[in-house]
């Protein structure tokens, strides 16, 4: 049985994002290395992606005027 791994380009396609956007993320440890080329199983990427924090996590820039609760 042959095991297939995703390279960076295929991981980006799998997630529906650009390679540039993918490279800004901290990817999990690769499941395989061929020379300097990293490879991940689709299962590894799906698990990692499900555990990543959602959009806006980290707070971003503070608001100029805090929301008031009237």
Phi and psi restraints in degrees (range 20) as a CNS / XPLOR table:
assign (resid 1 and name C) (resid 2 and name N)
       (resid 2 and name CA) (resid 2 and name C) 1.0 -95.8 20.0 2
assign (resid 2 and name N) (resid 2 and name CA)
       (resid 2 and name C) (resid 3 and name N) 1.0 133.1 20.0 2
assign (resid 2 and name C) (resid 3 and name N)
       (resid 3 and name CA) (resid 3 and name C) 1.0 -97.4 20.0 2
assign (resid 3 and name N) (resid 3 and name CA)
       (resid 3 and name C) (resid 4 and name N) 1.0 129.6 20.0 2
assign (resid 3 and name C) (resid 4 and name N)
       (resid 4 and name CA) (resid 4 and name C) 1.0 -104.8 20.0 2
assign (resid 4 and name N) (resid 4 and name CA)
       (resid 4 and name C) (resid 5 and name N) 1.0 139.2 20.0 2
assign (resid 4 and name C) (resid 5 and name N)
       (resid 5 and name CA) (resid 5 and name C) 1.0 -119.5 20.0 2
assign (resid 5 and name N) (resid 5 and name CA)
       (resid 5 and name C) (resid 6 and name N) 1.0 151.6 20.0 2
assign (resid 5 and name C) (resid 6 and name N)
       (resid 6 and name CA) (resid 6 and name C) 1.0 -95.9 20.0 2
assign (resid 6 and name N) (resid 6 and name CA)
       (resid 6 and name C) (resid 7 and name N) 1.0 133.2 20.0 2
assign (resid 6 and name C) (resid 7 and name N)
       (resid 7 and name CA) (resid 7 and name C) 1.0 -85.8 20.0 2
assign (resid 7 and name N) (resid 7 and name CA)
       (resid 7 and name C) (resid 8 and name N) 1.0 -178.4 20.0 2
assign (resid 7 and name C) (resid 8 and name N)
       (resid 8 and name CA) (resid 8 and name C) 1.0 -56.7 20.0 2
assign (resid 8 and name N) (resid 8 and name CA)
       (resid 8 and name C) (resid 9 and name N) 1.0 -45.1 20.0 2
assign (resid 8 and name C) (resid 9 and name N)
       (resid 9 and name CA) (resid 9 and name C) 1.0 -61.6 20.0 2
assign (resid 9 and name N) (resid 9 and name CA)
       (resid 9 and name C) (resid 10 and name N) 1.0 -44.0 20.0 2
assign (resid 9 and name C) (resid 10 and name N)
       (resid 10 and name CA) (resid 10 and name C) 1.0 -70.1 20.0 2
assign (resid 10 and name N) (resid 10 and name CA)
       (resid 10 and name C) (resid 11 and name N) 1.0 -33.4 20.0 2
assign (resid 10 and name C) (resid 11 and name N)
       (resid 11 and name CA) (resid 11 and name C) 1.0 -63.6 20.0 2
assign (resid 11 and name N) (resid 11 and name CA)
       (resid 11 and name C) (resid 12 and name N) 1.0 -45.2 20.0 2
assign (resid 11 and name C) (resid 12 and name N)
       (resid 12 and name CA) (resid 12 and name C) 1.0 -59.7 20.0 2
assign (resid 12 and name N) (resid 12 and name CA)
       (resid 12 and name C) (resid 13 and name N) 1.0 -45.2 20.0 2
assign (resid 12 and name C) (resid 13 and name N)
       (resid 13 and name CA) (resid 13 and name C) 1.0 -62.7 20.0 2
assign (resid 13 and name N) (resid 13 and name CA)
       (resid 13 and name C) (resid 14 and name N) 1.0 -41.7 20.0 2
assign (resid 13 and name C) (resid 14 and name N)
       (resid 14 and name CA) (resid 14 and name C) 1.0 -60.3 20.0 2
assign (resid 14 and name N) (resid 14 and name CA)
       (resid 14 and name C) (resid 15 and name N) 1.0 -37.8 20.0 2
assign (resid 14 and name C) (resid 15 and name N)
       (resid 15 and name CA) (resid 15 and name C) 1.0 -88.5 20.0 2
assign (resid 15 and name N) (resid 15 and name CA)
       (resid 15 and name C) (resid 16 and name N) 1.0 -10.9 20.0 2
assign (resid 15 and name C) (resid 16 and name N)
       (resid 16 and name CA) (resid 16 and name C) 1.0 75.2 20.0 2
assign (resid 16 and name N) (resid 16 and name CA)
       (resid 16 and name C) (resid 17 and name N) 1.0 31.3 20.0 2
assign (resid 16 and name C) (resid 17 and name N)
       (resid 17 and name CA) (resid 17 and name C) 1.0 -127.8 20.0 2
assign (resid 17 and name N) (resid 17 and name CA)
       (resid 17 and name C) (resid 18 and name N) 1.0 170.2 20.0 2
assign (resid 17 and name C) (resid 18 and name N)
       (resid 18 and name CA) (resid 18 and name C) 1.0 -79.6 20.0 2
assign (resid 18 and name N) (resid 18 and name CA)
       (resid 18 and name C) (resid 19 and name N) 1.0 160.0 20.0 2
assign (resid 18 and name C) (resid 19 and name N)
       (resid 19 and name CA) (resid 19 and name C) 1.0 -62.0 20.0 2
assign (resid 19 and name N) (resid 19 and name CA)
       (resid 19 and name C) (resid 20 and name N) 1.0 -38.2 20.0 2
assign (resid 19 and name C) (resid 20 and name N)
       (resid 20 and name CA) (resid 20 and name C) 1.0 -59.9 20.0 2
assign (resid 20 and name N) (resid 20 and name CA)
       (resid 20 and name C) (resid 21 and name N) 1.0 -43.8 20.0 2
assign (resid 20 and name C) (resid 21 and name N)
       (resid 21 and name CA) (resid 21 and name C) 1.0 -66.5 20.0 2
assign (resid 21 and name N) (resid 21 and name CA)
       (resid 21 and name C) (resid 22 and name N) 1.0 -38.8 20.0 2
assign (resid 21 and name C) (resid 22 and name N)
       (resid 22 and name CA) (resid 22 and name C) 1.0 -62.9 20.0 2
assign (resid 22 and name N) (resid 22 and name CA)
       (resid 22 and name C) (resid 23 and name N) 1.0 -38.8 20.0 2
assign (resid 22 and name C) (resid 23 and name N)
       (resid 23 and name CA) (resid 23 and name C) 1.0 -70.0 20.0 2
assign (resid 23 and name N) (resid 23 and name CA)
       (resid 23 and name C) (resid 24 and name N) 1.0 -12.6 20.0 2
assign (resid 23 and name C) (resid 24 and name N)
       (resid 24 and name CA) (resid 24 and name C) 1.0 -84.2 20.0 2
assign (resid 24 and name N) (resid 24 and name CA)
       (resid 24 and name C) (resid 25 and name N) 1.0 -8.8 20.0 2
assign (resid 24 and name C) (resid 25 and name N)
       (resid 25 and name CA) (resid 25 and name C) 1.0 -97.1 20.0 2
assign (resid 25 and name N) (resid 25 and name CA)
       (resid 25 and name C) (resid 26 and name N) 1.0 152.8 20.0 2
assign (resid 25 and name C) (resid 26 and name N)
       (resid 26 and name CA) (resid 26 and name C) 1.0 -89.0 20.0 2
assign (resid 26 and name N) (resid 26 and name CA)
       (resid 26 and name C) (resid 27 and name N) 1.0 103.4 20.0 2
assign (resid 26 and name C) (resid 27 and name N)
       (resid 27 and name CA) (resid 27 and name C) 1.0 -74.1 20.0 2
assign (resid 27 and name N) (resid 27 and name CA)
       (resid 27 and name C) (resid 28 and name N) 1.0 157.2 20.0 2
assign (resid 27 and name C) (resid 28 and name N)
       (resid 28 and name CA) (resid 28 and name C) 1.0 -70.1 20.0 2
assign (resid 28 and name N) (resid 28 and name CA)
       (resid 28 and name C) (resid 29 and name N) 1.0 168.9 20.0 2
assign (resid 28 and name C) (resid 29 and name N)
       (resid 29 and name CA) (resid 29 and name C) 1.0 -59.4 20.0 2
assign (resid 29 and name N) (resid 29 and name CA)
       (resid 29 and name C) (resid 30 and name N) 1.0 137.6 20.0 2
assign (resid 29 and name C) (resid 30 and name N)
       (resid 30 and name CA) (resid 30 and name C) 1.0 -67.4 20.0 2
assign (resid 30 and name N) (resid 30 and name CA)
       (resid 30 and name C) (resid 31 and name N) 1.0 151.6 20.0 2
assign (resid 30 and name C) (resid 31 and name N)
       (resid 31 and name CA) (resid 31 and name C) 1.0 -80.0 20.0 2
assign (resid 31 and name N) (resid 31 and name CA)
       (resid 31 and name C) (resid 32 and name N) 1.0 -22.9 20.0 2
assign (resid 31 and name C) (resid 32 and name N)
       (resid 32 and name CA) (resid 32 and name C) 1.0 -149.8 20.0 2
assign (resid 32 and name N) (resid 32 and name CA)
       (resid 32 and name C) (resid 33 and name N) 1.0 151.3 20.0 2
assign (resid 32 and name C) (resid 33 and name N)
       (resid 33 and name CA) (resid 33 and name C) 1.0 -128.8 20.0 2
assign (resid 33 and name N) (resid 33 and name CA)
       (resid 33 and name C) (resid 34 and name N) 1.0 131.4 20.0 2
assign (resid 33 and name C) (resid 34 and name N)
       (resid 34 and name CA) (resid 34 and name C) 1.0 -122.5 20.0 2
assign (resid 34 and name N) (resid 34 and name CA)
       (resid 34 and name C) (resid 35 and name N) 1.0 102.5 20.0 2
assign (resid 34 and name C) (resid 35 and name N)
       (resid 35 and name CA) (resid 35 and name C) 1.0 64.4 20.0 2
assign (resid 35 and name N) (resid 35 and name CA)
       (resid 35 and name C) (resid 36 and name N) 1.0 -121.3 20.0 2
assign (resid 35 and name C) (resid 36 and name N)
       (resid 36 and name CA) (resid 36 and name C) 1.0 -101.4 20.0 2
assign (resid 36 and name N) (resid 36 and name CA)
       (resid 36 and name C) (resid 37 and name N) 1.0 4.8 20.0 2
assign (resid 36 and name C) (resid 37 and name N)
       (resid 37 and name CA) (resid 37 and name C) 1.0 -88.5 20.0 2
assign (resid 37 and name N) (resid 37 and name CA)
       (resid 37 and name C) (resid 38 and name N) 1.0 126.9 20.0 2
assign (resid 37 and name C) (resid 38 and name N)
       (resid 38 and name CA) (resid 38 and name C) 1.0 -90.6 20.0 2
assign (resid 38 and name N) (resid 38 and name CA)
       (resid 38 and name C) (resid 39 and name N) 1.0 149.5 20.0 2
assign (resid 38 and name C) (resid 39 and name N)
       (resid 39 and name CA) (resid 39 and name C) 1.0 -141.0 20.0 2
assign (resid 39 and name N) (resid 39 and name CA)
       (resid 39 and name C) (resid 40 and name N) 1.0 140.3 20.0 2
assign (resid 39 and name C) (resid 40 and name N)
       (resid 40 and name CA) (resid 40 and name C) 1.0 -127.7 20.0 2
assign (resid 40 and name N) (resid 40 and name CA)
       (resid 40 and name C) (resid 41 and name N) 1.0 146.6 20.0 2
assign (resid 40 and name C) (resid 41 and name N)
       (resid 41 and name CA) (resid 41 and name C) 1.0 -77.0 20.0 2
assign (resid 41 and name N) (resid 41 and name CA)
       (resid 41 and name C) (resid 42 and name N) 1.0 154.2 20.0 2
assign (resid 41 and name C) (resid 42 and name N)
       (resid 42 and name CA) (resid 42 and name C) 1.0 -60.4 20.0 2
assign (resid 42 and name N) (resid 42 and name CA)
       (resid 42 and name C) (resid 43 and name N) 1.0 -35.4 20.0 2
assign (resid 42 and name C) (resid 43 and name N)
       (resid 43 and name CA) (resid 43 and name C) 1.0 -62.7 20.0 2
assign (resid 43 and name N) (resid 43 and name CA)
       (resid 43 and name C) (resid 44 and name N) 1.0 -44.4 20.0 2
assign (resid 43 and name C) (resid 44 and name N)
       (resid 44 and name CA) (resid 44 and name C) 1.0 -59.5 20.0 2
assign (resid 44 and name N) (resid 44 and name CA)
       (resid 44 and name C) (resid 45 and name N) 1.0 -46.0 20.0 2
assign (resid 44 and name C) (resid 45 and name N)
       (resid 45 and name CA) (resid 45 and name C) 1.0 -65.6 20.0 2
assign (resid 45 and name N) (resid 45 and name CA)
       (resid 45 and name C) (resid 46 and name N) 1.0 -41.6 20.0 2
assign (resid 45 and name C) (resid 46 and name N)
       (resid 46 and name CA) (resid 46 and name C) 1.0 -63.9 20.0 2
assign (resid 46 and name N) (resid 46 and name CA)
       (resid 46 and name C) (resid 47 and name N) 1.0 -41.8 20.0 2
assign (resid 46 and name C) (resid 47 and name N)
       (resid 47 and name CA) (resid 47 and name C) 1.0 -65.8 20.0 2
assign (resid 47 and name N) (resid 47 and name CA)
       (resid 47 and name C) (resid 48 and name N) 1.0 -44.3 20.0 2
assign (resid 47 and name C) (resid 48 and name N)
       (resid 48 and name CA) (resid 48 and name C) 1.0 -61.0 20.0 2
assign (resid 48 and name N) (resid 48 and name CA)
       (resid 48 and name C) (resid 49 and name N) 1.0 -45.5 20.0 2
assign (resid 48 and name C) (resid 49 and name N)
       (resid 49 and name CA) (resid 49 and name C) 1.0 -64.6 20.0 2
assign (resid 49 and name N) (resid 49 and name CA)
       (resid 49 and name C) (resid 50 and name N) 1.0 -37.1 20.0 2
assign (resid 49 and name C) (resid 50 and name N)
       (resid 50 and name CA) (resid 50 and name C) 1.0 -67.4 20.0 2
assign (resid 50 and name N) (resid 50 and name CA)
       (resid 50 and name C) (resid 51 and name N) 1.0 -24.8 20.0 2
assign (resid 50 and name C) (resid 51 and name N)
       (resid 51 and name CA) (resid 51 and name C) 1.0 -96.4 20.0 2
assign (resid 51 and name N) (resid 51 and name CA)
       (resid 51 and name C) (resid 52 and name N) 1.0 -5.1 20.0 2
assign (resid 51 and name C) (resid 52 and name N)
       (resid 52 and name CA) (resid 52 and name C) 1.0 -70.2 20.0 2
assign (resid 52 and name N) (resid 52 and name CA)
       (resid 52 and name C) (resid 53 and name N) 1.0 145.6 20.0 2
assign (resid 52 and name C) (resid 53 and name N)
       (resid 53 and name CA) (resid 53 and name C) 1.0 -64.7 20.0 2
assign (resid 53 and name N) (resid 53 and name CA)
       (resid 53 and name C) (resid 54 and name N) 1.0 152.1 20.0 2
assign (resid 53 and name C) (resid 54 and name N)
       (resid 54 and name CA) (resid 54 and name C) 1.0 -74.8 20.0 2
assign (resid 54 and name N) (resid 54 and name CA)
       (resid 54 and name C) (resid 55 and name N) 1.0 176.4 20.0 2
assign (resid 54 and name C) (resid 55 and name N)
       (resid 55 and name CA) (resid 55 and name C) 1.0 -60.3 20.0 2
assign (resid 55 and name N) (resid 55 and name CA)
       (resid 55 and name C) (resid 56 and name N) 1.0 137.6 20.0 2
assign (resid 55 and name C) (resid 56 and name N)
       (resid 56 and name CA) (resid 56 and name C) 1.0 89.5 20.0 2
assign (resid 56 and name N) (resid 56 and name CA)
       (resid 56 and name C) (resid 57 and name N) 1.0 -2.4 20.0 2
assign (resid 56 and name C) (resid 57 and name N)
       (resid 57 and name CA) (resid 57 and name C) 1.0 -69.1 20.0 2
assign (resid 57 and name N) (resid 57 and name CA)
       (resid 57 and name C) (resid 58 and name N) 1.0 139.0 20.0 2
assign (resid 57 and name C) (resid 58 and name N)
       (resid 58 and name CA) (resid 58 and name C) 1.0 111.4 20.0 2
assign (resid 58 and name N) (resid 58 and name CA)
       (resid 58 and name C) (resid 59 and name N) 1.0 -9.4 20.0 2
assign (resid 58 and name C) (resid 59 and name N)
       (resid 59 and name CA) (resid 59 and name C) 1.0 87.6 20.0 2
assign (resid 59 and name N) (resid 59 and name CA)
       (resid 59 and name C) (resid 60 and name N) 1.0 -37.5 20.0 2
assign (resid 59 and name C) (resid 60 and name N)
       (resid 60 and name CA) (resid 60 and name C) 1.0 68.8 20.0 2
assign (resid 60 and name N) (resid 60 and name CA)
       (resid 60 and name C) (resid 61 and name N) 1.0 -156.8 20.0 2
assign (resid 60 and name C) (resid 61 and name N)
       (resid 61 and name CA) (resid 61 and name C) 1.0 -77.5 20.0 2
assign (resid 61 and name N) (resid 61 and name CA)
       (resid 61 and name C) (resid 62 and name N) 1.0 138.1 20.0 2
assign (resid 61 and name C) (resid 62 and name N)
       (resid 62 and name CA) (resid 62 and name C) 1.0 -66.2 20.0 2
assign (resid 62 and name N) (resid 62 and name CA)
       (resid 62 and name C) (resid 63 and name N) 1.0 149.1 20.0 2
assign (resid 62 and name C) (resid 63 and name N)
       (resid 63 and name CA) (resid 63 and name C) 1.0 -69.8 20.0 2
assign (resid 63 and name N) (resid 63 and name CA)
       (resid 63 and name C) (resid 64 and name N) 1.0 147.9 20.0 2
assign (resid 63 and name C) (resid 64 and name N)
       (resid 64 and name CA) (resid 64 and name C) 1.0 -66.7 20.0 2
assign (resid 64 and name N) (resid 64 and name CA)
       (resid 64 and name C) (resid 65 and name N) 1.0 -41.2 20.0 2
assign (resid 64 and name C) (resid 65 and name N)
       (resid 65 and name CA) (resid 65 and name C) 1.0 -124.6 20.0 2
assign (resid 65 and name N) (resid 65 and name CA)
       (resid 65 and name C) (resid 66 and name N) 1.0 109.3 20.0 2
assign (resid 65 and name C) (resid 66 and name N)
       (resid 66 and name CA) (resid 66 and name C) 1.0 -57.3 20.0 2
assign (resid 66 and name N) (resid 66 and name CA)
       (resid 66 and name C) (resid 67 and name N) 1.0 148.1 20.0 2
assign (resid 66 and name C) (resid 67 and name N)
       (resid 67 and name CA) (resid 67 and name C) 1.0 -63.2 20.0 2
assign (resid 67 and name N) (resid 67 and name CA)
       (resid 67 and name C) (resid 68 and name N) 1.0 140.2 20.0 2
assign (resid 67 and name C) (resid 68 and name N)
       (resid 68 and name CA) (resid 68 and name C) 1.0 -103.0 20.0 2
assign (resid 68 and name N) (resid 68 and name CA)
       (resid 68 and name C) (resid 69 and name N) 1.0 144.8 20.0 2
assign (resid 68 and name C) (resid 69 and name N)
       (resid 69 and name CA) (resid 69 and name C) 1.0 -107.0 20.0 2
assign (resid 69 and name N) (resid 69 and name CA)
       (resid 69 and name C) (resid 70 and name N) 1.0 91.8 20.0 2
